[in-house]
Amino acid sequence: MQWPLASRPIRPAEIPFYNLHYLYAGRSPSDPTMVWGTDVDAEALEDHVKRANDGSSTVISIAHVLLQAVGRAISRHPQLNRRVVGHRIFAFREINIRMMTYDKRQGEVDVVLIKNADRIELERIAQVMWKNQWKSLRGTSLDHLDKQTLRRWPNPFLCWAVKAYFWLDRNFRLPKTGKIDRISSAPVLVNYLGFPGAPAMRAYKPSNHPDESSHLSVTMGRIELRPVVRDREIVVRPTAPLFVRADHRIADAYLLAQFVNTLTGFLAAPATMESGEASQDPKETSAQAA
């Protein structure tokens, strides 16, 4: 059993005053979420993926680079590596990331947890994601097995259990056992919606999950050729839409803008993440499929 959160909450004096309005106010009718949408120049991103695949034994995709970029960006803005518990804010001890993968066989998503995402290498991220995809197809991923167990419960009892769990998790700093409640061990959820057949994305509103852990959501749509202005000239370049949702109880618009700038900078120049800006110690860095 592990305690993913620090033992003491963030002092109210360290929290911006207007963020406290959202923190102390009731959940309804206020909506503390903000969404920032922008575009990413994806030319260097596509080139980076091609070069990475030339020297890797594991197939690397845009989604894997997105995961790596989010981990690096959060390490630059540790104020976002936090979560709300009741009317208090706690910092996470590690930088973990959750990503959703779609299980076509079951017609629903699986959750993958990437631990120590600020230090893990790109190829290792790809290995974990593909391993989970393979297990998901076989019906042996941890997420699939957990859902299979829960679906055996009578629906009224399952409904009560889910409500009770989220109430406890929202109001108390609970330890995590590494199974069902592992979803509460990461402050950010990453979605890559550039799958084959996906339409162009012009707007996207990430849903606000009942779990208070993931106050941050990063969603990227498919890359498409679009006209943009470069050096006062209109040129056509590969561009990807990016939408980031944050909780105003933890972040304000200024901090969100800084995070988005850092994230888009990594995505526009992904090679900088491999240039040794954050060295990895294999003994300290791990990843696991949920």
N, C-alpha and C positions, 0 to 999 in steps of 0.2 A: 504493500500500500504506500502510495506517495502523496505528498502535499504539494501540488503544483504552484500554489500561491504563497507569497511571502506571509510571514506570521503577523505583520502589522499593516493596517490600511494606510493609504496615502493620506497625509494630514490635510484637513480642509483648507488650511492656509496655502497649500501648494496647488489648489484647484481654482481655476479662474472663477470669479464670482458668479457670472451668468451661467456657467456650467452647473453650479450648485442649484440653480432654479430647476434644471432638468433632473438633477440627481435627487432632490428632495421632493419634487412634485409627484403627484400620482401618475400612474401609467396611462390613465385616460382622463380627459380627452387629448392630452398633449402628445405630440409626436417628436421625440428628441433626435430623429434621424436626419442627416443631411446627405445629399448625393451630389458628387462632382463628376461631370462628364467631360471628356477631352478626347483628342486624337493622338495616336502615336505613329511617328514615321517608322515604318516597319521594314525599310530596305535593309538596314544593317542587321536587323533581327533575323530576317530570312537568310541572309548571307552567313550569319553566325551559326544558325542551325545546320546549314549545308556543310560548313567546315567542321562542326562538331561531329557530325555523322561520318565524315570521312575518316576521322581518327578514333572512332568509338565502336565497341563491339555491341553496344546497345542503341537501339533507335531512339533518337532524341527529337522531341517535337517542340512547337511553340509553347504549348502548355507547360512543359518542363522548365523552359527558360522563364516563363511568367512566375512560376513558383519560386524559383531562385531569386528573381528580382524582388518579389514581395518580401522574402526573408531578409535580404540585404537592406531593403528600404526601411523595414521596421527596426533593424538594428541602428539605423541612423536617427530614428525618432522613437526612442524607448518610451516616451509618454503614451504611445499607442499600444504598448504591450501590457495592457491592463484590462480589468473587467469590473463590472458593477456587481456588488453583493449587497442586497438590501439598499441602504442609503449611503453606502461607503464604496470606495474604490480601492482595489488591491492590485498590486503589480504581479505579473507572472515571473516565476524564477527562470524559465527558459523561453526561448522564442520558438513557438510551435505554430504550424500552419495546417489547416484542414483544406482538403480539396474534394470536390464531388466528381465522381465518375459515373457514367450512365451504364447500367446493366441492361442490355437489350433483351436478355433472356427473361428477366423478371419484370422489365418495364419500369424500373425505379432506379434511384441512385444509390451508390455506395459511398461511404465516407472513408477517406484515407488521411491518416495523421502523419505529418512530416515533423519529426522532432529536431530541435536545434537547427532550424531552417536558415539561420543566419550564417552557418559555417559549412553546411553540407555541399558537396560538389554536384555539378549538373548531372554527370553520368550516374551518380548514386541516386539522385532524385528520379531519373528515368527508370532505373532498375526497380525501385520500390513501386513506382506507378504501374509498370508493366507486370510485375509480380502480382499486384493486387488485381489487375485486369484478368490475368490468367486464372487466379483463384476464384474471381467472381464468375467467370464463365463455367467453372467446374462446380460452383455453389459451395466453395469451401472458405471464402473470405470471412474474417471475423465479423464484419458488418452483416454479411448474409446469414451467418449462423446465429447471431444475436437476434436479428429480425425473425428468423424462423422460430426461435424459441418463444419470443414475445407473441407471435401470432397464434400460438397454441392457447394463450390465455383467453378466457371468456371476455368478450368485448367490454361489458360494463366494468369488469375488474381492470382491464388494460387501460381504459379511459381514466379511471380513478388513479391508477398507478402512475400514468404519465403526468397527470395534473399534480399529484403529490410530489413526484420527483422534481418537476420544474419549480414548484413552489419552494421546496427545500433548497434547491440549487440557487434560486434567485435570492434567498434570504439568509443563507448560512454558508460559511467558508468550509466546504466539505472536502475530504480527501477523495482521491480518484483511484479506482481499483484497476484501471487499464482496460475495462471492457465497455459496457454500455455507456457509462458516463465519461468515456474518454473524449467525447465531443466537447466537454467543458474545459479541456486542457489547452485550448488555442484561442487567441483573440481575433483571428481573421479566417474568413472563408474565401477561397479562391475558386472562381469558375471560368473556364475557357469555353466559350460558346461558338467556336469557329469550326464546329464539326461539319462533315460533308452534308450539303443540303440546307445548311442554316442560311436564312435570309440576311440581307444587310441590316446592320443594327444602327438605328438612328437615336433611339432612346431606350433606356432600360431602368426599371425600378427594382433593385434587389429586395427580396422579401426580408422582413425582420423576424428571425426565428425566435420562438418563445424562450429559448435558452439565452441568458444574458451574457454568456461567455464571448461569443463572436460579435462584438460591437462593430467590427470592421469587415467590409465585404468588397472584394476586388473582382470585377467581371470584365473580360475582354471578348469582343466579338470577332468575326472572321475578317481577315485581311482582304482588302479590295483596292483596286486602282482608282484613285480619286484625284481631281485637280487641286493643287495647292499652290500657294505663292511662295517662291524662293527667289531672293534677290530681286524682288519687284517684277518677277516674271511668273507666268502661270505654267506649271509643269505637272505632269501626271506621275504620281508616286504611289507605292503600296502604303496603305494607311489602315490602321486598326483602331476601332472605337474602344475606349476604356471608361468604365464607370466605377467610382469608389464611393461606398456608403460608409458613413461614420456616425457615431453616437455623440450628440452634443453634450451629454453628461461627462464625456471623457475628452473630447476634442472640440475645438472651435474651428471656424472656417479658415483662419490663418494657419493653424497647425495642419489641417486637412490639405490646404493648398501646398504647403511645404512637402508633405508626404507624397502627394500626387506628382509634384515636380521631381522629387528624388526617384520615384518609381518610373516615370516616363523617361528620365535620364538614363536609368539602367537599361530599359527596354530599347531605347534608341541607340545605345552603345553597349551592348551586352558583353563585349569582350573585356570591358573594365572589371566585370565580376570575376573573371578568371585570371586577372593579372596580379593576384596575391594581396588584394586589399583586405581580405580576411582569411588568414591561414587556417587550415583544417587539421585538427588532431583526431585521427581515427578513433582514439580511445575515448574521446569526449563527445564525438558527434555520432548520432544514430538516427535511424529512420525506421518507421514501422508501418505496415499496412494495417488499417483499421479493420 
